């Protein structure tokens, strides 16, 4: 059965100051093994759910929309 790695998150729209800080941080840690996210994909993860069978995802979406 197909699965997806899913999580619950809040999308974050970065300010110019944050983007400047983020750029500096990436430059300062260039020697580290870090996988940076794209700027248009910033988010705050509230809960990592993990590997979830595809049929369970639509009911989860409905329930999250109900309580949001």
C-alpha positions in Angstrom: 0.0 0.0 0.0 1.5 3.4 -1.0 2.4 5.7 1.9 3.5 9.3 2.3 5.6 10.9 5.0 3.3 13.6 6.4 3.4 16.3 9.0 1.1 19.1 10.3 2.6 22.5 9.9 1.9 26.2 9.7 3.2 28.0 6.6 5.5 30.9 7.3 5.9 33.9 5.0 9.4 35.3 5.8 10.1 39.0 6.2 13.0 40.6 4.4 14.9 40.7 7.8 14.4 37.0 8.3 15.5 36.2 4.8 18.7 38.3 5.4 19.4 36.4 8.6 18.7 33.1 6.9 21.1 33.9 4.1 23.8 34.9 6.7 23.2 31.6 8.6 23.6 29.5 5.5 26.8 31.3 4.6 28.2 30.9 8.2 27.4 27.2 8.2 28.5 26.4 4.7 30.9 23.7 5.9 28.1 21.9 7.8 26.1 19.0 6.3 22.7 20.8 6.4 19.8 20.3 4.0 18.3 23.8 3.7 14.7 24.3 2.8 13.7 26.6 -0.1 12.5 30.0 1.0 9.1 29.5 -0.4 8.7 26.3 1.6 9.3 27.7 5.1 7.0 26.3 7.8 6.8 25.5 11.5 6.2 21.8 12.0 3.6 21.2 14.8 3.5 17.4 14.5 5.5 14.9 12.5 3.2 12.0 11.7 5.5 9.9 9.5 4.7 7.2 7.0 1.0 7.2 6.5 -1.0 4.9 4.2 -2.6 6.9 1.4 -6.2 5.9 2.4 -5.8 7.4 5.9 -4.8 10.9 4.6 -8.1 12.3 3.3 -9.9 11.6 6.7 -7.0 13.2 8.5 -7.3 16.3 6.3 -11.1 16.5 7.0 -10.5 16.3 10.7 -7.7 18.9 10.7 -9.9 21.3 8.7 -12.7 20.7 11.1 -10.6 21.7 14.2 -8.6 24.4 12.6 
